[in-house]
Amino acid sequence: MTNNSSKQRISITVDSQLLEEIDRLTKNRSAAVEAGLRLWHKQQIEEQLRNFYQNRSQKDIEFEQEWARSTQEQAIAAWDEFSQKPSD
């Protein structure tokens, strides 16, 4: 988590019913709001990643698949070479 010196005070307007429900669950509104913002931020990043991967072109997908196959083959060959060397 971040330390208090890097936090900023903000003012927000919240539905009174929601605030009552939050107050029943916690004594620390600031922590609840911060946790909610962290969750929202995480969801936004996940949505951006999902959109990126869902909107790739077929050409990009094929390139990534070929790159994965090639690097896997290189890694296996390097491992085979490494494991066949006599130990000192």
PDB file of N, CA, C and O in Angstrom:
ATOM      1  N   MET A   1       0.829  -1.185   0.000  1.00  0.00           N
ATOM      2  CA  MET A   1       0.000   0.000   0.000  1.00  0.00           C
ATOM      3  C   MET A   1       0.875   1.250   0.000  1.00  0.00           C
ATOM      4  O   MET A   1       2.087   1.178   0.204  1.00  0.00           O
ATOM      5  N   THR A   2       0.252   2.370  -0.227  1.00  0.00           N
ATOM      6  CA  THR A   2       0.984   3.627  -0.216  1.00  0.00           C
ATOM      7  C   THR A   2       0.991   4.211   1.183  1.00  0.00           C
ATOM      8  O   THR A   2       0.086   3.958   1.977  1.00  0.00           O
ATOM      9  N   ASN A   3       2.019   4.995   1.480  1.00  0.00           N
ATOM     10  CA  ASN A   3       2.045   5.619   2.790  1.00  0.00           C
ATOM     11  C   ASN A   3       1.238   6.910   2.770  1.00  0.00           C
ATOM     12  O   ASN A   3       0.924   7.436   1.702  1.00  0.00           O
ATOM     13  N   ASN A   4       0.905   7.414   3.947  1.00  0.00           N
ATOM     14  CA  ASN A   4       0.019   8.579   4.059  1.00  0.00           C
ATOM     15  C   ASN A   4       0.582   9.831   3.410  1.00  0.00           C
ATOM     16  O   ASN A   4      -0.186  10.677   2.952  1.00  0.00           O
ATOM     17  N   SER A   5       1.895   9.974   3.357  1.00  0.00           N
ATOM     18  CA  SER A   5       2.467  11.192   2.789  1.00  0.00           C
ATOM     19  C   SER A   5       2.179  11.330   1.300  1.00  0.00           C
ATOM     20  O   SER A   5       2.260  12.437   0.769  1.00  0.00           O
ATOM     21  N   SER A   6       1.849  10.257   0.620  1.00  0.00           N
ATOM     22  CA  SER A   6       1.581  10.340  -0.816  1.00  0.00           C
ATOM     23  C   SER A   6       0.080  10.351  -1.117  1.00  0.00           C
ATOM     24  O   SER A   6      -0.316  10.241  -2.277  1.00  0.00           O
ATOM     25  N   LYS A   7      -0.743  10.482  -0.100  1.00  0.00           N
ATOM     26  CA  LYS A   7      -2.189  10.506  -0.319  1.00  0.00           C
ATOM     27  C   LYS A   7      -2.665  11.942  -0.462  1.00  0.00           C
ATOM     28  O   LYS A   7      -2.052  12.876   0.056  1.00  0.00           O
ATOM     29  N   GLN A   8      -3.774  12.095  -1.179  1.00  0.00           N
ATOM     30  CA  GLN A   8      -4.369  13.414  -1.374  1.00  0.00           C
ATOM     31  C   GLN A   8      -5.807  13.390  -0.887  1.00  0.00           C
ATOM     32  O   GLN A   8      -6.512  12.394  -1.050  1.00  0.00           O
ATOM     33  N   ARG A   9      -6.226  14.459  -0.305  1.00  0.00           N
ATOM     34  CA  ARG A   9      -7.605  14.599   0.146  1.00  0.00           C
ATOM     35  C   ARG A   9      -8.458  15.012  -1.052  1.00  0.00           C
ATOM     36  O   ARG A   9      -8.069  15.878  -1.836  1.00  0.00           O
ATOM     37  N   ILE A  10      -9.629  14.378  -1.180  1.00  0.00           N
ATOM     38  CA  ILE A  10     -10.566  14.728  -2.247  1.00  0.00           C
ATOM     39  C   ILE A  10     -11.950  14.909  -1.644  1.00  0.00           C
ATOM     40  O   ILE A  10     -12.202  14.527  -0.501  1.00  0.00           O
ATOM     41  N   SER A  11     -12.814  15.480  -2.407  1.00  0.00           N
ATOM     42  CA  SER A  11     -14.209  15.634  -1.990  1.00  0.00           C
ATOM     43  C   SER A  11     -15.063  14.969  -3.060  1.00  0.00           C
ATOM     44  O   SER A  11     -14.890  15.231  -4.250  1.00  0.00           O
ATOM     45  N   ILE A  12     -15.981  14.109  -2.637  1.00  0.00           N
ATOM     46  CA  ILE A  12     -16.845  13.420  -3.597  1.00  0.00           C
ATOM     47  C   ILE A  12     -18.291  13.505  -3.130  1.00  0.00           C
ATOM     48  O   ILE A  12     -18.560  13.726  -1.949  1.00  0.00           O
ATOM     49  N   THR A  13     -19.194  13.331  -4.042  1.00  0.00           N
ATOM     50  CA  THR A  13     -20.616  13.282  -3.734  1.00  0.00           C
ATOM     51  C   THR A  13     -21.076  11.847  -3.969  1.00  0.00           C
ATOM     52  O   THR A  13     -20.851  11.270  -5.033  1.00  0.00           O
ATOM     53  N   VAL A  14     -21.726  11.284  -2.947  1.00  0.00           N
ATOM     54  CA  VAL A  14     -22.125   9.873  -2.996  1.00  0.00           C
ATOM     55  C   VAL A  14     -23.598   9.762  -2.613  1.00  0.00           C
ATOM     56  O   VAL A  14     -24.088  10.511  -1.768  1.00  0.00           O
ATOM     57  N   ASP A  15     -24.278   8.844  -3.228  1.00  0.00           N
ATOM     58  CA  ASP A  15     -25.667   8.560  -2.887  1.00  0.00           C
ATOM     59  C   ASP A  15     -25.779   8.281  -1.385  1.00  0.00           C
ATOM     60  O   ASP A  15     -25.015   7.481  -0.848  1.00  0.00           O
ATOM     61  N   SER A  16     -26.726   8.936  -0.707  1.00  0.00           N
ATOM     62  CA  SER A  16     -26.830   8.815   0.749  1.00  0.00           C
ATOM     63  C   SER A  16     -27.146   7.390   1.192  1.00  0.00           C
ATOM     64  O   SER A  16     -26.644   6.944   2.224  1.00  0.00           O
ATOM     65  N   GLN A  17     -27.953   6.680   0.445  1.00  0.00           N
ATOM     66  CA  GLN A  17     -28.270   5.282   0.784  1.00  0.00           C
ATOM     67  C   GLN A  17     -27.013   4.415   0.716  1.00  0.00           C
ATOM     68  O   GLN A  17     -26.772   3.591   1.598  1.00  0.00           O
ATOM     69  N   LEU A  18     -26.227   4.604  -0.321  1.00  0.00           N
ATOM     70  CA  LEU A  18     -24.976   3.854  -0.461  1.00  0.00           C
ATOM     71  C   LEU A  18     -24.032   4.175   0.693  1.00  0.00           C
ATOM     72  O   LEU A  18     -23.401   3.282   1.258  1.00  0.00           O
ATOM     73  N   LEU A  19     -23.943   5.444   1.032  1.00  0.00           N
ATOM     74  CA  LEU A  19     -23.053   5.836   2.120  1.00  0.00           C
ATOM     75  C   LEU A  19     -23.483   5.214   3.449  1.00  0.00           C
ATOM     76  O   LEU A  19     -22.633   4.798   4.236  1.00  0.00           O
ATOM     77  N   GLU A  20     -24.776   5.145   3.706  1.00  0.00           N
ATOM     78  CA  GLU A  20     -25.271   4.485   4.923  1.00  0.00           C
ATOM     79  C   GLU A  20     -24.874   3.014   4.935  1.00  0.00           C
ATOM     80  O   GLU A  20     -24.460   2.484   5.967  1.00  0.00           O
ATOM     81  N   GLU A  21     -24.999   2.364   3.796  1.00  0.00           N
ATOM     82  CA  GLU A  21     -24.621   0.950   3.713  1.00  0.00           C
ATOM     83  C   GLU A  21     -23.122   0.766   3.939  1.00  0.00           C
ATOM     84  O   GLU A  21     -22.705  -0.178   4.611  1.00  0.00           O
ATOM     85  N   ILE A  22     -22.320   1.656   3.385  1.00  0.00           N
ATOM     86  CA  ILE A  22     -20.869   1.596   3.581  1.00  0.00           C
ATOM     87  C   ILE A  22     -20.530   1.817   5.051  1.00  0.00           C
ATOM     88  O   ILE A  22     -19.684   1.122   5.613  1.00  0.00           O
ATOM     89  N   ASP A  23     -21.200   2.795   5.670  1.00  0.00           N
ATOM     90  CA  ASP A  23     -20.941   3.083   7.081  1.00  0.00           C
ATOM     91  C   ASP A  23     -21.297   1.897   7.977  1.00  0.00           C
ATOM     92  O   ASP A  23     -20.687   1.717   9.030  1.00  0.00           O
ATOM     93  N   ARG A  24     -22.271   1.091   7.574  1.00  0.00           N
ATOM     94  CA  ARG A  24     -22.603  -0.108   8.355  1.00  0.00           C
ATOM     95  C   ARG A  24     -21.508  -1.165   8.242  1.00  0.00           C
ATOM     96  O   ARG A  24     -21.353  -1.999   9.135  1.00  0.00           O
ATOM     97  N   LEU A  25     -20.756  -1.134   7.157  1.00  0.00           N
ATOM     98  CA  LEU A  25     -19.731  -2.143   6.919  1.00  0.00           C
ATOM     99  C   LEU A  25     -18.349  -1.757   7.415  1.00  0.00           C
ATOM    100  O   LEU A  25     -17.521  -2.629   7.683  1.00  0.00           O
ATOM    101  N   THR A  26     -18.089  -0.459   7.541  1.00  0.00           N
ATOM    102  CA  THR A  26     -16.753  -0.019   7.921  1.00  0.00           C
ATOM    103  C   THR A  26     -16.820   1.284   8.695  1.00  0.00           C
ATOM    104  O   THR A  26     -17.759   2.068   8.560  1.00  0.00           O
ATOM    105  N   LYS A  27     -15.815   1.488   9.495  1.00  0.00           N
ATOM    106  CA  LYS A  27     -15.690   2.766  10.204  1.00  0.00           C
ATOM    107  C   LYS A  27     -14.744   3.699   9.465  1.00  0.00           C
ATOM    108  O   LYS A  27     -14.546   4.840   9.883  1.00  0.00           O
ATOM    109  N   ASN A  28     -14.162   3.228   8.379  1.00  0.00           N
ATOM    110  CA  ASN A  28     -13.170   4.005   7.652  1.00  0.00           C
ATOM    111  C   ASN A  28     -13.651   4.236   6.222  1.00  0.00           C
ATOM    112  O   ASN A  28     -13.360   3.445   5.325  1.00  0.00           O
ATOM    113  N   ARG A  29     -14.378   5.312   6.020  1.00  0.00           N
ATOM    114  CA  ARG A  29     -14.888   5.633   4.689  1.00  0.00           C
ATOM    115  C   ARG A  29     -13.758   5.782   3.675  1.00  0.00           C
ATOM    116  O   ARG A  29     -13.857   5.305   2.544  1.00  0.00           O
ATOM    117  N   SER A  30     -12.692   6.443   4.091  1.00  0.00           N
ATOM    118  CA  SER A  30     -11.581   6.679   3.160  1.00  0.00           C
ATOM    119  C   SER A  30     -11.011   5.369   2.642  1.00  0.00           C
ATOM    120  O   SER A  30     -10.737   5.235   1.449  1.00  0.00           O
ATOM    121  N   ALA A  31     -10.832   4.401   3.536  1.00  0.00           N
ATOM    122  CA  ALA A  31     -10.302   3.103   3.113  1.00  0.00           C
ATOM    123  C   ALA A  31     -11.270   2.412   2.158  1.00  0.00           C
ATOM    124  O   ALA A  31     -10.848   1.779   1.190  1.00  0.00           O
ATOM    125  N   ALA A  32     -12.570   2.534   2.431  1.00  0.00           N
ATOM    126  CA  ALA A  32     -13.568   1.906   1.560  1.00  0.00           C
ATOM    127  C   ALA A  32     -13.550   2.540   0.174  1.00  0.00           C
ATOM    128  O   ALA A  32     -13.593   1.842  -0.839  1.00  0.00           O
ATOM    129  N   VAL A  33     -13.484   3.879   0.139  1.00  0.00           N
ATOM    130  CA  VAL A  33     -13.441   4.574  -1.158  1.00  0.00           C
ATOM    131  C   VAL A  33     -12.162   4.209  -1.899  1.00  0.00           C
ATOM    132  O   VAL A  33     -12.192   3.959  -3.104  1.00  0.00           O
ATOM    133  N   GLU A  34     -11.040   4.178  -1.189  1.00  0.00           N
ATOM    134  CA  GLU A  34      -9.772   3.835  -1.841  1.00  0.00           C
ATOM    135  C   GLU A  34      -9.808   2.406  -2.382  1.00  0.00           C
ATOM    136  O   GLU A  34      -9.346   2.151  -3.494  1.00  0.00           O
ATOM    137  N   ALA A  35     -10.360   1.469  -1.593  1.00  0.00           N
ATOM    138  CA  ALA A  35     -10.473   0.080  -2.069  1.00  0.00           C
ATOM    139  C   ALA A  35     -11.369   0.013  -3.304  1.00  0.00           C
ATOM    140  O   ALA A  35     -11.077  -0.721  -4.248  1.00  0.00           O
ATOM    141  N   GLY A  36     -12.454   0.777  -3.293  1.00  0.00           N
ATOM    142  CA  GLY A  36     -13.342   0.806  -4.449  1.00  0.00           C
ATOM    143  C   GLY A  36     -12.661   1.369  -5.683  1.00  0.00           C
ATOM    144  O   GLY A  36     -12.842   0.855  -6.787  1.00  0.00           O
ATOM    145  N   LEU A  37     -11.880   2.421  -5.499  1.00  0.00           N
ATOM    146  CA  LEU A  37     -11.149   3.004  -6.632  1.00  0.00           C
ATOM    147  C   LEU A  37     -10.087   2.060  -7.159  1.00  0.00           C
ATOM    148  O   LEU A  37      -9.870   1.970  -8.367  1.00  0.00           O
ATOM    149  N   ARG A  38      -9.419   1.350  -6.244  1.00  0.00           N
ATOM    150  CA  ARG A  38      -8.418   0.371  -6.693  1.00  0.00           C
ATOM    151  C   ARG A  38      -9.073  -0.741  -7.516  1.00  0.00           C
ATOM    152  O   ARG A  38      -8.537  -1.155  -8.544  1.00  0.00           O
ATOM    153  N   LEU A  39     -10.230  -1.219  -7.062  1.00  0.00           N
ATOM    154  CA  LEU A  39     -10.955  -2.255  -7.794  1.00  0.00           C
ATOM    155  C   LEU A  39     -11.405  -1.734  -9.154  1.00  0.00           C
ATOM    156  O   LEU A  39     -11.253  -2.420 -10.165  1.00  0.00           O
ATOM    157  N   TRP A  40     -11.959  -0.520  -9.184  1.00  0.00           N
ATOM    158  CA  TRP A  40     -12.393   0.071 -10.441  1.00  0.00           C
ATOM    159  C   TRP A  40     -11.216   0.213 -11.405  1.00  0.00           C
ATOM    160  O   TRP A  40     -11.337  -0.095 -12.591  1.00  0.00           O
ATOM    161  N   HIS A  41     -10.075   0.681 -10.887  1.00  0.00           N
ATOM    162  CA  HIS A  41      -8.879   0.855 -11.721  1.00  0.00           C
ATOM    163  C   HIS A  41      -8.433  -0.479 -12.306  1.00  0.00           C
ATOM    164  O   HIS A  41      -8.119  -0.567 -13.493  1.00  0.00           O
ATOM    165  N   LYS A  42      -8.405  -1.506 -11.482  1.00  0.00           N
ATOM    166  CA  LYS A  42      -8.021  -2.854 -11.944  1.00  0.00           C
ATOM    167  C   LYS A  42      -8.973  -3.326 -13.049  1.00  0.00           C
ATOM    168  O   LYS A  42      -8.531  -3.880 -14.056  1.00  0.00           O
ATOM    169  N   GLN A  43     -10.265  -3.108 -12.863  1.00  0.00           N
ATOM    170  CA  GLN A  43     -11.251  -3.526 -13.859  1.00  0.00           C
ATOM    171  C   GLN A  43     -11.067  -2.770 -15.174  1.00  0.00           C
ATOM    172  O   GLN A  43     -11.250  -3.342 -16.249  1.00  0.00           O
ATOM    173  N   GLN A  44     -10.707  -1.493 -15.094  1.00  0.00           N
ATOM    174  CA  GLN A  44     -10.480  -0.709 -16.310  1.00  0.00           C
ATOM    175  C   GLN A  44      -9.291  -1.252 -17.092  1.00  0.00           C
ATOM    176  O   GLN A  44      -9.347  -1.365 -18.317  1.00  0.00           O
ATOM    177  N   ILE A  45      -8.221  -1.586 -16.387  1.00  0.00           N
ATOM    178  CA  ILE A  45      -7.037  -2.148 -17.049  1.00  0.00           C
ATOM    179  C   ILE A  45      -7.371  -3.497 -17.672  1.00  0.00           C
ATOM    180  O   ILE A  45      -6.973  -3.779 -18.802  1.00  0.00           O
ATOM    181  N   GLU A  46      -8.103  -4.332 -16.935  1.00  0.00           N
ATOM    182  CA  GLU A  46      -8.485  -5.639 -17.476  1.00  0.00           C
ATOM    183  C   GLU A  46      -9.357  -5.483 -18.720  1.00  0.00           C
ATOM    184  O   GLU A  46      -9.214  -6.243 -19.677  1.00  0.00           O
ATOM    185  N   GLU A  47     -10.250  -4.509 -18.710  1.00  0.00           N
ATOM    186  CA  GLU A  47     -11.105  -4.261 -19.871  1.00  0.00           C
ATOM    187  C   GLU A  47     -10.283  -3.799 -21.072  1.00  0.00           C
ATOM    188  O   GLU A  47     -10.537  -4.225 -22.199  1.00  0.00           O
ATOM    189  N   GLN A  48      -9.304  -2.936 -20.838  1.00  0.00           N
ATOM    190  CA  GLN A  48      -8.427  -2.498 -21.922  1.00  0.00           C
ATOM    191  C   GLN A  48      -7.640  -3.664 -22.501  1.00  0.00           C
ATOM    192  O   GLN A  48      -7.490  -3.774 -23.718  1.00  0.00           O
ATOM    193  N   LEU A  49      -7.134  -4.537 -21.627  1.00  0.00           N
ATOM    194  CA  LEU A  49      -6.399  -5.717 -22.111  1.00  0.00           C
ATOM    195  C   LEU A  49      -7.317  -6.642 -22.894  1.00  0.00           C
ATOM    196  O   LEU A  49      -6.939  -7.150 -23.950  1.00  0.00           O
ATOM    197  N   ARG A  50      -8.521  -6.862 -22.378  1.00  0.00           N
ATOM    198  CA  ARG A  50      -9.481  -7.730 -23.064  1.00  0.00           C
ATOM    199  C   ARG A  50      -9.790  -7.157 -24.450  1.00  0.00           C
ATOM    200  O   ARG A  50      -9.806  -7.895 -25.435  1.00  0.00           O
ATOM    201  N   ASN A  51     -10.032  -5.859 -24.529  1.00  0.00           N
ATOM    202  CA  ASN A  51     -10.315  -5.225 -25.822  1.00  0.00           C
ATOM    203  C   ASN A  51      -9.134  -5.352 -26.773  1.00  0.00           C
ATOM    204  O   ASN A  51      -9.314  -5.623 -27.960  1.00  0.00           O
ATOM    205  N   PHE A  52      -7.926  -5.157 -26.252  1.00  0.00           N
ATOM    206  CA  PHE A  52      -6.737  -5.283 -27.096  1.00  0.00           C
ATOM    207  C   PHE A  52      -6.655  -6.682 -27.702  1.00  0.00           C
ATOM    208  O   PHE A  52      -6.486  -6.828 -28.912  1.00  0.00           O
ATOM    209  N   TYR A  53      -6.774  -7.709 -26.860  1.00  0.00           N
ATOM    210  CA  TYR A  53      -6.623  -9.071 -27.361  1.00  0.00           C
ATOM    211  C   TYR A  53      -7.789  -9.505 -28.236  1.00  0.00           C
ATOM    212  O   TYR A  53      -7.601 -10.302 -29.155  1.00  0.00           O
ATOM    213  N   GLN A  54      -8.983  -9.002 -27.973  1.00  0.00           N
ATOM    214  CA  GLN A  54     -10.134  -9.380 -28.792  1.00  0.00           C
ATOM    215  C   GLN A  54     -10.133  -8.687 -30.151  1.00  0.00           C
ATOM    216  O   GLN A  54     -10.791  -9.159 -31.078  1.00  0.00           O
ATOM    217  N   ASN A  55      -9.416  -7.593 -30.285  1.00  0.00           N
ATOM    218  CA  ASN A  55      -9.438  -6.826 -31.522  1.00  0.00           C
ATOM    219  C   ASN A  55      -8.160  -6.954 -32.343  1.00  0.00           C
ATOM    220  O   ASN A  55      -7.919  -6.158 -33.251  1.00  0.00           O
ATOM    221  N   ARG A  56      -7.339  -7.957 -32.023  1.00  0.00           N
ATOM    222  CA  ARG A  56      -6.126  -8.162 -32.827  1.00  0.00           C
ATOM    223  C   ARG A  56      -6.498  -8.682 -34.206  1.00  0.00           C
ATOM    224  O   ARG A  56      -7.513  -9.355 -34.384  1.00  0.00           O
ATOM    225  N   SER A  57      -5.665  -8.359 -35.164  1.00  0.00           N
ATOM    226  CA  SER A  57      -5.903  -8.852 -36.522  1.00  0.00           C
ATOM    227  C   SER A  57      -5.451 -10.315 -36.608  1.00  0.00           C
ATOM    228  O   SER A  57      -4.669 -10.789 -35.784  1.00  0.00           O
ATOM    229  N   GLN A  58      -5.954 -11.006 -37.611  1.00  0.00           N
ATOM    230  CA  GLN A  58      -5.552 -12.399 -37.830  1.00  0.00           C
ATOM    231  C   GLN A  58      -4.052 -12.474 -38.090  1.00  0.00           C
ATOM    232  O   GLN A  58      -3.391 -13.423 -37.668  1.00  0.00           O
ATOM    233  N   LYS A  59      -3.521 -11.483 -38.780  1.00  0.00           N
ATOM    234  CA  LYS A  59      -2.090 -11.440 -39.067  1.00  0.00           C
ATOM    235  C   LYS A  59      -1.293 -11.363 -37.763  1.00  0.00           C
ATOM    236  O   LYS A  59      -0.290 -12.058 -37.606  1.00  0.00           O
ATOM    237  N   ASP A  60      -1.741 -10.517 -36.828  1.00  0.00           N
ATOM    238  CA  ASP A  60      -1.063 -10.409 -35.527  1.00  0.00           C
ATOM    239  C   ASP A  60      -1.137 -11.717 -34.752  1.00  0.00           C
ATOM    240  O   ASP A  60      -0.152 -12.133 -34.143  1.00  0.00           O
ATOM    241  N   ILE A  61      -2.278 -12.360 -34.769  1.00  0.00           N
ATOM    242  CA  ILE A  61      -2.457 -13.635 -34.053  1.00  0.00           C
ATOM    243  C   ILE A  61      -1.518 -14.689 -34.624  1.00  0.00           C
ATOM    244  O   ILE A  61      -0.861 -15.414 -33.878  1.00  0.00           O
ATOM    245  N   GLU A  62      -1.458 -14.770 -35.952  1.00  0.00           N
ATOM    246  CA  GLU A  62      -0.576 -15.751 -36.590  1.00  0.00           C
ATOM    247  C   GLU A  62       0.885 -15.457 -36.279  1.00  0.00           C
ATOM    248  O   GLU A  62       1.657 -16.386 -36.038  1.00  0.00           O
ATOM    249  N   PHE A  63       1.285 -14.183 -36.278  1.00  0.00           N
ATOM    250  CA  PHE A  63       2.655 -13.812 -35.935  1.00  0.00           C
ATOM    251  C   PHE A  63       2.971 -14.236 -34.500  1.00  0.00           C
ATOM    252  O   PHE A  63       4.034 -14.801 -34.243  1.00  0.00           O
ATOM    253  N   GLU A  64       2.056 -13.967 -33.567  1.00  0.00           N
ATOM    254  CA  GLU A  64       2.283 -14.325 -32.165  1.00  0.00           C
ATOM    255  C   GLU A  64       2.397 -15.839 -31.983  1.00  0.00           C
ATOM    256  O   GLU A  64       3.221 -16.317 -31.204  1.00  0.00           O
ATOM    257  N   GLN A  65       1.566 -16.586 -32.706  1.00  0.00           N
ATOM    258  CA  GLN A  65       1.633 -18.051 -32.624  1.00  0.00           C
ATOM    259  C   GLN A  65       2.963 -18.565 -33.162  1.00  0.00           C
ATOM    260  O   GLN A  65       3.573 -19.451 -32.564  1.00  0.00           O
ATOM    261  N   GLU A  66       3.413 -18.021 -34.274  1.00  0.00           N
ATOM    262  CA  GLU A  66       4.691 -18.436 -34.852  1.00  0.00           C
ATOM    263  C   GLU A  66       5.837 -18.051 -33.934  1.00  0.00           C
ATOM    264  O   GLU A  66       6.770 -18.833 -33.748  1.00  0.00           O
ATOM    265  N   TRP A  67       5.782 -16.859 -33.357  1.00  0.00           N
ATOM    266  CA  TRP A  67       6.822 -16.415 -32.421  1.00  0.00           C
ATOM    267  C   TRP A  67       6.870 -17.340 -31.206  1.00  0.00           C
ATOM    268  O   TRP A  67       7.954 -17.700 -30.747  1.00  0.00           O
ATOM    269  N   ALA A  68       5.716 -17.723 -30.687  1.00  0.00           N
ATOM    270  CA  ALA A  68       5.668 -18.622 -29.525  1.00  0.00           C
ATOM    271  C   ALA A  68       6.268 -19.982 -29.869  1.00  0.00           C
ATOM    272  O   ALA A  68       7.039 -20.535 -29.084  1.00  0.00           O
ATOM    273  N   ARG A  69       5.920 -20.527 -31.037  1.00  0.00           N
ATOM    274  CA  ARG A  69       6.483 -21.817 -31.457  1.00  0.00           C
ATOM    275  C   ARG A  69       8.004 -21.717 -31.595  1.00  0.00           C
ATOM    276  O   ARG A  69       8.741 -22.580 -31.118  1.00  0.00           O
ATOM    277  N   SER A  70       8.456 -20.660 -32.251  1.00  0.00           N
ATOM    278  CA  SER A  70       9.884 -20.492 -32.496  1.00  0.00           C
ATOM    279  C   SER A  70      10.663 -20.344 -31.194  1.00  0.00           C
ATOM    280  O   SER A  70      11.693 -20.993 -31.012  1.00  0.00           O
ATOM    281  N   THR A  71      10.191 -19.512 -30.304  1.00  0.00           N
ATOM    282  CA  THR A  71      10.923 -19.313 -29.045  1.00  0.00           C
ATOM    283  C   THR A  71      10.873 -20.557 -28.177  1.00  0.00           C
ATOM    284  O   THR A  71      11.829 -20.847 -27.458  1.00  0.00           O
ATOM    285  N   GLN A  72       9.770 -21.297 -28.233  1.00  0.00           N
ATOM    286  CA  GLN A  72       9.699 -22.541 -27.472  1.00  0.00           C
ATOM    287  C   GLN A  72      10.716 -23.550 -28.013  1.00  0.00           C
ATOM    288  O   GLN A  72      11.403 -24.220 -27.243  1.00  0.00           O
ATOM    289  N   GLU A  73      10.803 -23.651 -29.332  1.00  0.00           N
ATOM    290  CA  GLU A  73      11.774 -24.569 -29.932  1.00  0.00           C
ATOM    291  C   GLU A  73      13.195 -24.169 -29.555  1.00  0.00           C
ATOM    292  O   GLU A  73      14.023 -25.030 -29.258  1.00  0.00           O
ATOM    293  N   GLN A  74      13.484 -22.868 -29.564  1.00  0.00           N
ATOM    294  CA  GLN A  74      14.816 -22.392 -29.184  1.00  0.00           C
ATOM    295  C   GLN A  74      15.109 -22.678 -27.713  1.00  0.00           C
ATOM    296  O   GLN A  74      16.229 -23.051 -27.363  1.00  0.00           O
ATOM    297  N   ALA A  75      14.128 -22.509 -26.871  1.00  0.00           N
ATOM    298  CA  ALA A  75      14.321 -22.769 -25.447  1.00  0.00           C
ATOM    299  C   ALA A  75      14.574 -24.252 -25.197  1.00  0.00           C
ATOM    300  O   ALA A  75      15.432 -24.609 -24.391  1.00  0.00           O
ATOM    301  N   ILE A  76      13.837 -25.108 -25.878  1.00  0.00           N
ATOM    302  CA  ILE A  76      14.027 -26.557 -25.730  1.00  0.00           C
ATOM    303  C   ILE A  76      15.413 -26.958 -26.234  1.00  0.00           C
ATOM    304  O   ILE A  76      16.097 -27.759 -25.597  1.00  0.00           O
ATOM    305  N   ALA A  77      15.825 -26.408 -27.369  1.00  0.00           N
ATOM    306  CA  ALA A  77      17.156 -26.723 -27.909  1.00  0.00           C
ATOM    307  C   ALA A  77      18.247 -26.251 -26.955  1.00  0.00           C
ATOM    308  O   ALA A  77      19.230 -26.962 -26.746  1.00  0.00           O
ATOM    309  N   ALA A  78      18.091 -25.074 -26.379  1.00  0.00           N
ATOM    310  CA  ALA A  78      19.088 -24.563 -25.427  1.00  0.00           C
ATOM    311  C   ALA A  78      19.120 -25.435 -24.183  1.00  0.00           C
ATOM    312  O   ALA A  78      20.194 -25.713 -23.650  1.00  0.00           O
ATOM    313  N   TRP A  79      17.971 -25.865 -23.721  1.00  0.00           N
ATOM    314  CA  TRP A  79      17.919 -26.726 -22.536  1.00  0.00           C
ATOM    315  C   TRP A  79      18.576 -28.068 -22.823  1.00  0.00           C
ATOM    316  O   TRP A  79      19.335 -28.585 -22.004  1.00  0.00           O
ATOM    317  N   ASP A  80      18.278 -28.630 -23.997  1.00  0.00           N
ATOM    318  CA  ASP A  80      18.891 -29.904 -24.372  1.00  0.00           C
ATOM    319  C   ASP A  80      20.415 -29.772 -24.427  1.00  0.00           C
ATOM    320  O   ASP A  80      21.141 -30.637 -23.937  1.00  0.00           O
ATOM    321  N   GLU A  81      20.884 -28.683 -25.028  1.00  0.00           N
ATOM    322  CA  GLU A  81      22.323 -28.446 -25.115  1.00  0.00           C
ATOM    323  C   GLU A  81      22.923 -28.288 -23.714  1.00  0.00           C
ATOM    324  O   GLU A  81      23.977 -28.855 -23.426  1.00  0.00           O
ATOM    325  N   PHE A  82      22.282 -27.548 -22.873  1.00  0.00           N
ATOM    326  CA  PHE A  82      22.756 -27.313 -21.504  1.00  0.00           C
ATOM    327  C   PHE A  82      22.794 -28.613 -20.698  1.00  0.00           C
ATOM    328  O   PHE A  82      23.756 -28.881 -19.977  1.00  0.00           O
ATOM    329  N   SER A  83      21.739 -29.414 -20.831  1.00  0.00           N
ATOM    330  CA  SER A  83      21.657 -30.631 -20.013  1.00  0.00           C
ATOM    331  C   SER A  83      22.610 -31.727 -20.487  1.00  0.00           C
ATOM    332  O   SER A  83      22.875 -32.674 -19.746  1.00  0.00           O
ATOM    333  N   GLN A  84      23.134 -31.610 -21.723  1.00  0.00           N
ATOM    334  CA  GLN A  84      24.057 -32.611 -22.244  1.00  0.00           C
ATOM    335  C   GLN A  84      25.509 -32.297 -21.921  1.00  0.00           C
ATOM    336  O   GLN A  84      26.383 -33.143 -22.114  1.00  0.00           O
ATOM    337  N   LYS A  85      25.783 -31.069 -21.424  1.00  0.00           N
ATOM    338  CA  LYS A  85      27.143 -30.705 -21.082  1.00  0.00           C
ATOM    339  C   LYS A  85      27.563 -31.445 -19.815  1.00  0.00           C
ATOM    340  O   LYS A  85      26.792 -31.543 -18.860  1.00  0.00           O
ATOM    341  N   PRO A  86      28.814 -31.974 -19.815  1.00  0.00           N
ATOM    342  CA  PRO A  86      29.273 -32.666 -18.600  1.00  0.00           C
ATOM    343  C   PRO A  86      29.481 -31.653 -17.480  1.00  0.00           C
ATOM    344  O   PRO A  86      29.964 -30.546 -17.721  1.00  0.00           O
ATOM    345  N   SER A  87      29.113 -32.037 -16.239  1.00  0.00           N
ATOM    346  CA  SER A  87      29.334 -31.131 -15.104  1.00  0.00           C
ATOM    347  C   SER A  87      30.784 -31.223 -14.657  1.00  0.00           C
ATOM    348  O   SER A  87      31.439 -32.257 -14.787  1.00  0.00           O
ATOM    349  N   ASP A  88      31.259 -30.106 -14.128  1.00  0.00           N
ATOM    350  CA  ASP A  88      32.651 -30.032 -13.671  1.00  0.00           C
ATOM    351  C   ASP A  88      32.784 -30.578 -12.271  1.00  0.00           C
ATOM    352  O   ASP A  88      33.884 -30.597 -11.718  1.00  0.00           O
TER     353      ASP A  88
END
